[in-house]
Amino acid sequence: MGPEAVLRGDGGGLYSGRMNRFPALILLIGILAGVACRAADNPNLPELRTAEQVRALTPEQAARHYPVRLHGVVTFFAEGSFYRFIQDDTAGIYLGPQSKAFIMVPGQLLEVVGTTAPGEYAPIVIPAEINVLGEGTWPRAKPCSFEQLASGQEDSQFVEIHGIVRSVGLDPFKRHQVIEITTGGGRLEANAPDLPAAQLENLADSAVRVRGVCVTLFNQQRQLFRLRLLVPRSEDLVVEQPAPADPFNIPTQTIGSLLQFSPNIAVGHRVKVTGTVIYRQPDGALYIQDEKEGLYVQTSQQGRLLVGDKVEVLGFPAKGEYTPMLEDAVYRKVGSGPLPVPKTITADDALKGIYDCRLVRIEATLLDRARQSREQFVVLQSGGFIFHAGLEGKEFGSGFAYLKNGSKVAVTGVCLIETGKDWNAGTDWRAKSFHVLLRSVGDIFVEKYPPWWTLEKMLWMVGILGCVVLAASIWVAVLRRRVHTQTKIIRQKLQTEATLKERYLDLFENANDMVYTHDLSGRITSINQTGERLLMRAREEILWRNIVELVAPEQQSAAKQWLELVLKGEEPPTAEWDFSAAGGQRLKLEISTRLIRQGGLVMEVEGIARDITERKRLEREILEISNREQRRIGHDLHDGICQQLAGIAYMTTSLADSLEELGVKEFGQAERISSLLNGVITQTRGVARGLFPVRLEEAGLVAALEELAANASELFKIDCRFVSEHPPTEVDNGIALHLYYIVLEAVANASKHGKARKVTITLEPAGERYVLGVQDDGTGFAHSNSPHTGMGIRIMHYRARVIGATFGLQSRPGSGTQLACVFLPMPREMAAANGASERNGHAE
């Protein structure tokens, strides 16, 4: 396989549609140019004339780029998936991409001129020139066993296999049919792009002969781990023994007869069983049972089934953990019935294995409850044997919280045994362990709660009356014994998940950002150590609190609306909120979220929050520096250049008057120069006012906005008005400056881009806040929250965030634009300080 194997997968396995092809093609064109240069550097290498000579090269030899000239027949071509195979009289070979696209047709005879490359699995040919010689003769397909294909030696070869079809479907990108086939001792996938729909009907369970190009999936160590056949023509798939026309019209077997000895059994084909549904897993698998036996059914078929439904199941029998199972199964519902009655058994009955995959009821003592990943389970003891009963993560809330350790309970569910390694045929054999698969929280029925007067309580009372130290020592010993017992039980049951759990916890807990999850009501269900550190709270104080409660009080209303958008899947890519830490500190977090779905339903929300407090502080400092520089430049223009230009204009006017008195005809030019200088002075003063509004510093926000409206009317030749019936008595200079620039940007956009004729600026109170609005009658535009929004709008958004304001923009083409900025006239810190001063004054 070639350097482009990442694009074409296993010789055709991974779909190129999942990648951006253009950068890859540019890279490959560069590789081709490099190959050509290196081939020119090795003029003494012999020219290879057969595919077998290329395949015989080692990776190191193929990397020397031997010149190649082959004559071969195209055995498979699919440009969209980067599949290009030819085969000559000696072997088949994969063709890498060339700089100029070339469409091949299976069956064509080609002359390929190029060089060798080591490939990612086997040597390949990178063509420099391809010539069509005419119609070729298809090579004879080589009959192969699964073991031969699995050796990897038949990579890129046109081969033939015999097998039984397990399933038929389309690949995720609907480019070709995917046919799962069992053959010999293994299973492989056949991809057929051009098979008619009629040929695919009832193909499952058919015995077939398939011809195609063998391709491989391989890892980065050049090691094969999966096989696939690329079927070029419809005639290359031949049904040798068709499946029944009506697949369900075959004799029904009992569950107990599966994999029993029978001299006339049809090996490898589907069987039909009937039974009652006793459990439906979220991933589609079923558990059914008849009068005597239970059965695990592996199926990908979707559909609503309820416990108690009667079903007919078609599937391929296979060896299970202890009892048989059905693979690649399909089913149909044939009726409904009452809920199945569980069989009451003991732990010893379960260990015998005769109730494997059946609905049972066991009486036991509850030792403990736990939650692991997406599963809740309880640890039980019956007849001296400890086992657990688990409930997969499809129910939330309190779960098993209502249960108390030591309670006598009756557990109903599907019994699943673990055989262990010491099986024997004797009646005294017992399985290593078993567990019960629960269907709901209601499958645990409490028969008797533990008595209040326990041994531990009695010892505690005796210890208080006798000797406090002795009682404490006994209690510690009891607790240690219980912890040791529980730890041993949990380790025994969760050993298979320990490694995965440790890796997940390490990544989760040691992440640089705060990682958390919350349920559909916003209650936090998990959080890592970074979240504890940022919020300055212990995990117990955070869990089950609503995330909105941790947001700063003034932002909680908006945060609730954001949370509703998150649950609808309409949230923006990131959101920024101020959070209150336990010590009263405020920190700004940038949050990105994603919905966690199961079975098509939203189960919870996962979020990653990054502390951007320091970044925002630096951004504010940069903006302040920019404002100071604008102020300095504005002052310099207004007090320096403008004054000098005014003096020059006055001198020019005086010169023109003098020239006119002397009768010099050039006095008109001097007057024109004076007029131009006055225009420059007006423009320079306008630039100075735009860089820093002197009026704002002298008389405040209201006066500055009045002057801005007047200047805009004169400069842009529009009707610009400022209206404020109840202006604020005082606005912080820093806040006022940002608001002024927001209005300046909005008015300029309305005039220059919106072609507005009328612009209205308003400033009105809204509770403790004020609303600064700008509305125009311009052309408007299609507003978008995408990152490609105009720079001016993004700067207005940012200025609003800097002063803690809420910024809104509404616009439609042809309907003008309306802007609203809701702000506090004083910073939160200053308002809080003023409030504290007033309270202290009253106290005095």
N, C-alpha and C positions, 0 to 999 in steps of 0.2 A: 504493500500500500504506500501511497505517496505522501509528500509533504502537505498535500491538500486534504489529507484524511480527516482533519478536523471539520472540513466542509462537507465531505461526502460520508463521514461517519465510519462505519465498519466496511468500507467498500460499498456503501449504500445504506448504512444503518441509521445514523443520526440525520435528521432532516435539516437540510440547508435553509429551509424557510425560517428557522429559528435564529438565523444569524443575519447580520448586515453584510451582504455579499460584496458591496463595492470596495470597502477597504481591503477585504481579503483578496479580491481580484487584482487590485493595484499591487498588493504585496507579492502575489504569485507572478505577475508580469515582471516585477523586479527580480524574482527568483529565476525566471526564464532568462532574463538578460544576463544575470550572473552565471547561469549554467552555460550559456553560449560563450561567454568570455572564458570560463574555465576549460571548456572543450577546445577552444582555440589554443589554450596554453598546453594541451596534451595532444599534439598532432600525431604522435607515434602509437597511440592506442589502437588496437585492431577493431574493425567494424564488426558488430554482432548482427547476424542475419536471421536468427530464430528466437522465439520467445523463451524457449528452454534455456538458451545461452544466457539470457538476461536473468532468469529465475535462479540460475546456478551461481550468480555472483553473491559474495558476502556484502553486508552493508558498507563495509569500508571500500570494497572494490566498486560497488555501484556508485558511491559518492565521488569516484574519479571521473564520472560522466563519459562512459564509453560511447562512441558513436554507434547508432543503431539504424538499420534499414530492414523493416519487416513487411511481409505481405500476409495479411490476415483478414478474416471475416468478422464483421461487427456482430458480437453476440448479445450486447445489450447497450442501450444508449438512453439516458434521461438527463438532459442538460440541467434542468431545474434542480436535480439532486446530485449533480456532478458524477453521474454514473457513465463511464466510457470504457468498454471492454472489447477487445478483439482476441481472436484465437487463430493461430496458424496450424500447420500440420504437427507441431511439436507440443504446444501448450497455449494456455490463455494468459493474457497480461492486461494490466490496468494502464490506461493512458492518462497522464496528468493533463492539466489545462494548458492551452497555448494562448499566446497574446491575441490572436485573431480567432473569434468564435467560428466553430465549424459544426454544422449539423450532420450527424451520422444517422444512417438508417440500418436497423438490424438486417443482416443478410448481405450488405454491401461488401465487396472485396476492396480493401484499401492498401495503399502503399504508405507506410509511416516512416518518416525520416526524423530522427531526433537523437536524444542522449539518455543515458540511464540516470536514475536517482535512487537512493537507498529506500525511500518510502518510510512509512510509519510501521509497517508490518513485514512486507515483502518488497523486493525490488520492483520498480515501475519504469515506464518510458515516458519522458516528457517530449512531446512531438514539437518539431520546428516546422515541419511541412507534412501535409496530408493530401494524398491524391486518390481519387476514386478510379478504380480500374474496371469496374462493372459489377455485375451480380455474381456473388460468390456461392460456394456450396457450404451449407451448414455443416459444422463439424459433428461427428458422431458423439452423442452424449455418453459420458463414461459412467457406468453403473457404480454406485458407491454405497457403502454402509455408513451408518452414523459415526462409527468409530473412525473411519477414514476421514470423514469431513471434520470431525472434532480434532484430528491431528494437526489441522491447518495446512497440510500439504496440497489440498485441492483448492486453495484460495485462487479466485479469478478463473477457475476452470468451468467448462460447460459439462455438467454432471446430471445424473438421473438417480432419483430415489423412489422408493415405494413406501407408502405409509397410510395412515388413517387420519382424516381431517377432524380436528377437535373443535375449531370454531372459525367463523368467517366474519370479517368486518372491514371498515375503512380506517386508514391511518388518520391521526388527528388533523392533518391538513388536507384530507380527501383527495389525495393524489393517486392512490392505488389501493387495491384490495390487499388485506392482510389475512393470510390463511395460516392458522396454527396446525402443524402436522406432527404426529408422533411416528417415529420410524426407528426400528431396532431398539437400542437402549436409550434413546434420547428424544428430544423435542426441538423443533426448529420452526422458523417462520418463513413463509413464501410470500414475496411481494409481486403482484401481477397487475400491471397498469391498465391492460386493455381487455380484461375478461368481460364478456357480456353478462348482464344481470341474470339472464335465464340460466347460464351455466353455473351461477353461484347458488341458485335456489336448491335447498335440500342437500347442499354439499357437505354439511357437517355429518360425520359418521360414515362418510364414503371412503372406500379404499381407492387410492389414487396413485398414478404414476406421474411424477413431476420432473420436468427437465428445466434447467436454468443455470445461471452463473452463481457459483458459490462465493459468498462474500462473508467477511468476518467482522465482529466487533472485537476490539483489542484495547489494552490499556497502554499507558505511557511507557511501560517496560517491554513493549512489542509482544505481549502475551495475549493469546486468544481467550475470550470468555463467552462468546455467543456466536451462533451461526444464522445465516439467512440465505435464501435462494431468490434470485431475480429472474422472474419468468418472462421471457421476451414476447412470446406469442400465445394465442389462445389454444393452439393445438399442442402446446407443450404441457398442458395439464389434462390428463386423460383419466376419466373415472373408470376404474376396473371393476368395482363392485359398488353400485349406487346405494345410497341410504334408502330406507323405506320412503315411499311417496308421502305417507302420513307418519311422521316420526313417532307419534304417540300410539300408532296402531301396531304395537308389538306386545307380546305377552308380558303381563305384570309379574314381577318377582316380589317375594317378601324381602323385607330388609335383612332378615336373618339368613337368607340364602346367598347373600353377596359374598363372593370370594370363597365359597365352599367348594369342595372338590366336585367336579362334574366332568366326565370324559367327553362330553359333546358341547362344551361351552364355546361360544364365539369370542375369541380373544381380541381385546382391543376395541370392541364396539360398545355402544351405549346400551344401557339397560333401563328399564322403567320400574319404578317403585311408587307406591302410594302411601300416604301417611297424613298425620295431623300435625300442623305447625305448633311447635311448643316454644320456639324462640326465633326472633328475627334480628340478626346483628345489624348495626348501622351500615356496615360496608356491603350488605346484600346477602351475606351467607345465611343459611337456614339450619335449624335443627328440627327434624321431624321424627315421629315415632308411630309405630303401629301397635298392635296389641302386645307384642313381645319385645321388640327391639327399637333402639334409637339410632339416628343416622345424622352425621354432619354433611351438609350439602354445600359445596363451594360453587357459587354462581355470581355472575356479574349482571344478571337480569334485574332491572328495576321494576318496581310495582308495589302497591300497598298490600301487605298481608297482615292478618291479625292472628293472634293465638287462638287456636281452635279451627281455623280454616282447613279444609281438606284439599290436598294438592296431589297432582301427578307429576313426577319428577323424572326427567331423562338426564342421564349423566354417565360418565366413564368411571367405573369402579376403580378405586385405588386403595393402597394400604394406608390406614390412619395410624394414630398413636397406639391404639389397641384394637379398635373395631374398624371395619371398612368405612370409606367415605366416598362421595361422588364428586368428581372434578368436572369443570366446564359444563355445568348442568344448566338446563332450562326447565321451567315448570309451568303448569297452568292450574288455576284454581278450579276445582270441580264441585265445591260446596262449602257449607259452613256448618259448624256443630257447636255443642257446648264446650266450655273450657275443659281441657283435659284434666283428669284427676291424677295427681301425683302419687307415686308409689312410696309408702312409708317404709324406710329402711334404716339400718344402723350403719355406723362408720365401717364396721367389719364387712357388711354386705357391699358397700361401695368399693372397698379394696379388693373384693373378689373379681371385679371387672364386669359382672353380668349386667350392671345398670349403667354402663358407659353410654353417654349421649342420650340418656333418658331423663324424663321429668321425675324428680324424686322429692321426698320430704324427710328431713332429718331433724331430730330433736337434739339440742346441744346446749352447752353453756357458753355465753359470750365472754371472751377474754379481753378483747380490745377492738377498737375501731381505728381506721386510718384512711388517708386519701393519698394516692400515688398517681401523679400525672393526671390522666383523664379518667381514673378509676377510683371508686370508693370500695372499700372492702372491710370485712369484719373477720377477726380471728376467733375461731370456735374450737371447742373441745367436746368430743363425744366418745364415750367408751374408752377413755384414756388416750385417744388419738386427737392430735391437733391438726386442723385444716382451716382453710379460709373460703369465704363466699364473697364474690366480687360483683360489683355493678358498674358496667361501662358508663363513661361520662356523657350520658344523655339526659341526666336530671341534675338540677342544681338546687341551691337552697340549703336547708338544714341537713339533708341527707340522713345519715344515721345518728345525728346528734341527739335524738330523743332516746336512744338506747343507753343502757347503763351496764357497765362491766359487772359480770356475775349473774346477769339475768338468765333465766331458762327460756330459750326461744325455740321455735320451730321454723326451719329454713326450707323454702321451696325453690327449686331451680333445676338447671340442667347439670347432671353429674358428669364430670370429666376426670379421668384417671391419668396418672403418670406412672408408667409401667416400671421404670428403673431397668437395671441390667441383669437381675437375677431371676429371670422368668423360668418356670418349669411347668410341666404338664400336670403336676399333682393337684389334688383338691385343696392342699394346704397352702398353695401359692397365694400371695397377697401383693398388690401393687405397692410401689414406693410411696405414693401419696395420691390424693385426689382433691379437687376443689369444685365448688358449686357456682355456676354462672346464674346470677340473679337477673330477673327481668324488670323489677321495679323495687322501690323501697318497701312496698307492701308485701313482698315475698318473705319478709322477716316478721313473724308473729310472736309477740312477747307473751309467754305463758305464765311466767312468774318473775316478779322483780326481786332483787336480792334483799334479804332481811336487813333492817336497820342495825340491829345489834349483831355486829360482826366480831370476829376474833380480834381484828386489829383495833377496833374501838374498845373492846374489853381490855386489851393489853394497855391501851393508852390510859384508860381510867385507872387501872391498877398501878400503872407507873406513876401517875400524878399523886395517888394516895400514898404509895410506898416511897419511891425514889425517882425524882425527876430525871436525874442523869441516866439511871438504868433504863427507864422507859424510853428516853430519847435514843439510847444505844440500840435497844431492841427495834424501835421503829425504823431507824436508819438501816439496820440489817434486813428488815422485812422489805423496805423500799429497794435496797440494792438487789435483793433476790428477785423481786418482781421485775426490775429493770433488766436484769440479766436474762430472765426467762423471756420477756417480751422481745429483747434485742435478738436473742437466738431464734425466736419464731420468725420475726420479720426478715432476718438475714436468710433463713432457710427458704422462705417463700419468694423473696425478691432478688435472689442471687443472679438470676438471668438478666435483670434490669439494672444491676448495680453500676456496671461500667458506664452505660449510657446515661444514667442519672448523674454520676459524678462529672462526666464531661459537660452535660447541660448546666449543672449547678455552677461549675467553674466558669463557664462562659457567661452565665446569667449574673452571678454574684460579682464577678470581677470586671464587668463591662465598665468602660469609662463614663458612659451615660446612664441615666436612670431608666431602667426597664421595668415595666409594670403591665398588669392586665386588670381589666375591670369588667363586670357583668353588664347586662343590658340596661340596668338602672343606674350605672355609674359607680357602683361600689367596688373598691379596689380589692382584688382577690389575690394578688401577688406583687411583690416589689423587691428589688435587689438592694445590696448594701449601699450602693451609690445613692439610691433614693432615700435611704435612712439618713445618710450623711448630709445630703442637700437639705432635706426637710427638718433635720435635727430632731427627729422623732424615732422612737423604737418601732420596730415592725408591727408589734402588737397594737400600737396606737394608730397606725396607718391603715391596716387591713380592715376591710368592711366599712371604711368611711367613704362617703361619696367624694369623688375627685373634685367636684365643684366647691366643696366645703374648704378645700385647701387653697383655692384661688383667692386673691385679694378681694375683700368685700365689695369694692366698687366695680369689680369686673365679673362678679358671680352671675349677674343677669345675662350678660353677653356670653359667658362660658356655658350656661345652660343651653342657649341657642346653638352654640358650637357643638355641644355634645349631641344634640338632636340631629344635626347634620352628619356627625360621625356615624351614628347608628343607621342613618339612611344611605350611607356610602357616598354622600355629596360633600364631604369635608374638603377644604383646600389642602394642598400637599403638606404644608406646615402651618402651625398656629403658635403665637407667642402670648404667654400669659404670665402675670405676676403672681408668684406663690408666696405665702406667708409661712416662714419657718417657725419652729417652736419658740425660739428666742426672740421673736418679733421682727427679725430681719426679713427683708423682702428680696427675692431673687427672681429673675426673669428666665423662664424656660421656653425653649423652642421645641414643640411637640410634633411628632409625626406618628400617625396611627394606621393600623390596618385591621380589617374585620377578619375574625377567625370563623370559618364556616365548617359545618359538618353536615353531610347529607343535604346540601343546598340551603341550610338554615344558618343564620348568624348566631353563634353560641356565645362569643365574648369579643372584647376588643383588646388588642395588644398595642402598647404605645412605647415610644422611645423619646425621652425628654433630655435635652442638652442644656446645660447651664450656660446662658449667653449673657449673664449679668455684666461680666468684665468686658465682653465684646461690645455690648451696648454702651457701656460707660466710655469706652475708647471712641466709639462712633460719635457719641455726643460731644466728646472733646474735639474730635476732628471737625464736626460741624460748627462748634463754637469758634475754633480757629479760623474756619472759612468765613464765618460771620464777622469776626474781628478784622480779617483782612479786607473783606468787602467794606466794612466801616472805614478802615484806614484809607483805602483807595477812594471811596466816595468823598471823604473829607478832603483828601488831597486834590481831587478833581474840582470839588466845589470851592474850596478856599484858596487853592493855588492856581491851577490852570485856568479856571473860569475867570478869576480876578485879572490874571495877566491878559487873557483874551479880551476882557472888557476894556482894559487900558489900551490895548492895541486898536480895538474898534474905535475908541474915543479919539485916539491920535489920527486914525485914518479919516474919520469924519472931519476933524479940524483941517487935515491936509487937503481934503476935497474942497472945503470952503475957501481955503487960501488959493488953491489953483483956480477956482471959479472966479474969484475977485481979480486975479491976474489975467484972466482970459485964456488960460491954458486949456486946450481942448481935452487933455487927459484927465480933467477933473471928474468926468463921468465914470472912468474906470476906478478911480479912487472911491467914489460913492458905491460902486458895485462891490468892491473889496470890503468896504465897511458893512454892507448888507449881508455879504456871505459870512463875515466874522460874527455878526449878531445871530445868524442862524446856527452857526457852530456852537456859540455860547449856549443857545437854547437846548440844542441836542446834548451837549456835554452836561448841562445841569440836569437834564432828564436822566442820563446814564448815572450821574452821581446819586440822584434820588432813588434810582432802581437798585444801586449797589447798597445803599444804606439810607433809609428814610429819616432824614433829619427831623422831620415833623413828629415822627414817632418818639424820638428821644426827648423832644421838647414838650409835647402836649399830650402824648399817649396814643393808644390804639385808635380811638374814635376819630380824633383829629387827623391821624395819618391816613385812615381809610377815606375820610372826606376829601383829603388832598389827592389821594390816589384816584378816586372817581373823577375828580375834576381834570386831573392831568390825562387820564385815559380818554376822556371825552375829547380833549383837545388834540392829543397825540394820534389816536386811532380814528377820529372823526365818527364816533359812535355816541349814543345816548347812554351814558354810564352814571348811575345814581347810587348813593348810599343812604339807607333808611335804618334808623334805630330809634324807636320810641322810648325804650327803657334801657339805655346803655349801662354797662357795668361801671361802678364808681371807680374801680381800680383794676388794672390787669398787669400782672408781672411783666417786666420788660422782656425777659427771655421768651415767655409764652407769646407776648404780643408780636415779637419779631418774627417768629415762625408763622403765626397767623397772617401777618402782613405778606410774607413771601408766598404763602398758599394762595391768598387772594390775587396777588400780582400775577402768579403763574396762570391762574384760572382765567383772569381777564385777558391776558395776552393770548391764551389759547382760543378763547371765544372770538377774539377779533381777527387773529391771523389765520387760524385753521377752521373755525366754525363760521366765519363770515357773518358774525352777529351784528345786528343793528342796535340792539338794546340789551344792556346788562344791568341787573339789579343786585346790589350788595346789601344784605340784611344782617343785623346783629340783635338777637332777642333772647330773653332769659328762658330757661327750661329747668325749673326747680333750682337746685344749687348750681347748675351749670348754665352755660350760654351756648346758643346755636349760631354759628357764623355761616351764612348761606350765600352762594353765588348762583344766579340763574340767568340764562341767556336764551335768545330766540334764534340761535344759529342752526347750522345744518345737522349738528349732533354727530354721533358715531356709534359703531357697534362696540360696546364695552366688553372687555374680557379680563378675567382674573389670571390669565396665563402669564408666564414669566416674560413673554414678549411684549407686554403692555408698554406704552411709551414711557420714556425716561421721566418726563414732566410729571405724569400721574404717579409714578413710583416714588419720586422725590416728595410729592405732596403727602402720599401715604406715610412715608418715613418721618417727615416733619411732624405729622399728627401723632405718630407713635412716640416720638421723642418727648412730647409734652403731655403724654397720657391721654390724648384726645381720641375720639372715635370719628373715623373719616368715611363718608359715604358718597358714592357717585352714581347718578342715574342719567342715562342718555340713550336715545334711539335715533337712527338716521332720519333726518327731517323734522325732529321734534325738540331740538335744542338740548341743552345740558343743564343739570341741576346738581350742585355740590352742597354738602352739609358737613360741618365740622363741629362736634359737640365737645366742649372743653370746660375745665375748671379755670376760673380767672387767676387763681393763685396755685402754686405747686402744692402737692399733698403734704410735703414736709412742713411748709410754711403755714398751711391751714391747720395742721395738727399742732404746731407750736403756738399759733394764735389762740386756738381753742384751749390749750393747756394754760396759757397766760390768763385768759379770761376766767377759767375755773379757779386759778390760784388767787386772782384778784377778788373774786366773790368770797373765797374762803377767808381771805384776810379781813 
